[in-house]
Amino acid sequence: MVKIYHNNKCGKSRTALKELTAAGLEVEVIEYLKTPLDSTQLEILVTELGITPYDLIRRGEKIFKELYKSSDPDKVDWLQAMVNHPILIERPIIQKKGLAVIGRSLESLQKIIAY
């Protein structure tokens, strides 16, 4: 079973979902904008991705520019920022058996498919 944290309005997310299903994987789709993640779920994803919470932030989003652009990245609780504003979460995230990838490239999708 593979989980994809998905935004249907995102072309990369739609492509990732198609690739996963084409590979014959059983996919659980989590529309994280409709069903927001809590800080514990985000912390698990960050750990499985092997990145910092700040690395999971979409810094091009309007809400980031309005609220956080001038902030010292070390002084913001980025997990809470993503809980409060799920649009800030980079997408798509694909999770399988303790490994997660940001599925924006074919290479990252192949990594999760082969895992």
C-alpha positions as CSV (number, residue, x, y, z in Angstrom):
1,M,0.0,0.0,0.0
2,V,1.3,3.4,-1.0
3,K,-0.1,6.7,0.3
4,I,0.0,9.9,-1.7
5,Y,-0.6,13.2,-0.1
6,H,-2.3,14.7,-3.1
7,N,-3.6,18.0,-4.4
8,N,-5.7,17.4,-7.5
9,K,-5.1,20.9,-8.8
10,C,-1.4,20.2,-9.1
11,G,-0.2,18.7,-12.3
12,K,2.8,17.0,-10.7
13,S,0.5,15.4,-8.1
14,R,-1.9,14.1,-10.8
15,T,1.1,12.7,-12.8
16,A,2.5,11.0,-9.8
17,L,-0.9,9.4,-9.0
18,K,-1.1,8.1,-12.6
19,E,2.4,6.7,-12.5
20,L,1.8,4.9,-9.2
21,T,-1.5,3.3,-10.4
22,A,0.1,2.4,-13.8
23,A,2.8,0.6,-11.9
24,G,0.1,-1.6,-10.4
25,L,0.4,-0.2,-6.8
26,E,-2.5,0.0,-4.5
27,V,-2.8,3.7,-3.7
28,E,-4.5,5.5,-0.8
29,V,-5.1,9.1,-1.8
30,I,-5.0,11.6,1.0
31,E,-6.3,15.0,-0.1
32,Y,-4.4,17.0,2.5
33,L,-6.1,20.3,1.8
34,K,-9.5,18.7,2.6
35,T,-8.2,16.5,5.4
36,P,-5.3,18.5,7.0
37,L,-2.4,16.7,8.7
38,D,-1.6,17.2,12.3
39,S,1.9,18.0,13.6
40,T,2.6,14.3,14.5
41,Q,1.8,13.1,11.0
42,L,3.9,15.9,9.5
43,E,6.8,15.0,11.8
44,I,6.7,11.4,10.7
45,L,6.7,12.5,7.0
46,V,9.7,14.8,7.6
47,T,11.6,12.0,9.2
48,E,10.8,9.5,6.5
49,L,11.7,12.1,3.8
50,G,15.0,12.8,5.6
51,I,14.6,16.6,5.5
52,T,13.8,19.4,7.9
53,P,10.3,20.9,8.2
54,Y,11.5,24.0,6.5
55,D,12.6,21.9,3.5
56,L,8.9,20.8,3.1
57,I,7.7,24.4,2.8
58,R,6.5,25.8,-0.5
59,R,8.1,29.1,-0.3
60,G,6.5,30.4,-3.5
61,E,3.0,30.3,-2.0
62,K,1.2,33.6,-1.3
63,I,0.6,32.8,2.4
64,F,4.4,32.1,2.9
65,K,5.3,35.5,1.3
66,E,2.7,37.3,3.5
67,L,3.4,35.6,6.8
68,Y,6.8,34.1,6.8
69,K,9.1,35.5,4.1
70,S,10.8,37.9,6.5
71,S,10.9,35.4,9.4
72,D,14.1,33.8,10.7
73,P,13.7,30.2,9.5
74,D,15.2,28.9,12.7
75,K,12.6,30.7,14.9
76,V,9.4,29.5,13.2
77,D,7.6,26.3,14.1
78,W,7.3,25.1,10.6
79,L,5.3,22.0,11.5
80,Q,2.6,24.2,13.1
81,A,2.8,26.6,10.1
82,M,1.9,23.6,7.8
83,V,-0.9,22.5,10.2
84,N,-2.3,26.0,10.1
85,H,-1.8,26.5,6.3
86,P,-1.7,23.1,4.6
87,I,-1.1,24.8,1.2
88,L,2.5,25.3,2.4
89,I,3.2,21.6,2.2
90,E,5.3,20.6,-0.8
91,R,3.5,18.1,-3.0
92,P,3.0,15.3,-3.8
93,I,4.4,13.3,-1.0
94,I,4.4,9.5,-1.5
95,Q,4.9,7.2,1.5
96,K,5.5,3.5,1.4
97,K,6.7,1.2,4.3
98,G,8.7,3.8,6.2
99,L,10.1,5.7,3.2
100,A,8.7,8.9,1.8
101,V,9.6,10.9,-1.3
102,I,8.5,14.2,-2.8
103,G,7.2,12.9,-6.1
104,R,7.9,15.8,-8.4
105,S,10.4,13.8,-10.5
106,L,10.3,10.5,-12.3
107,E,13.4,9.4,-10.4
108,S,11.7,9.9,-7.0
109,L,8.6,8.0,-8.2
110,Q,10.8,5.1,-9.5
111,K,12.5,5.0,-6.1
112,I,9.2,4.5,-4.2
113,I,7.8,2.1,-6.9
114,A,11.0,-0.1,-6.5
115,Y,11.0,0.1,-2.7
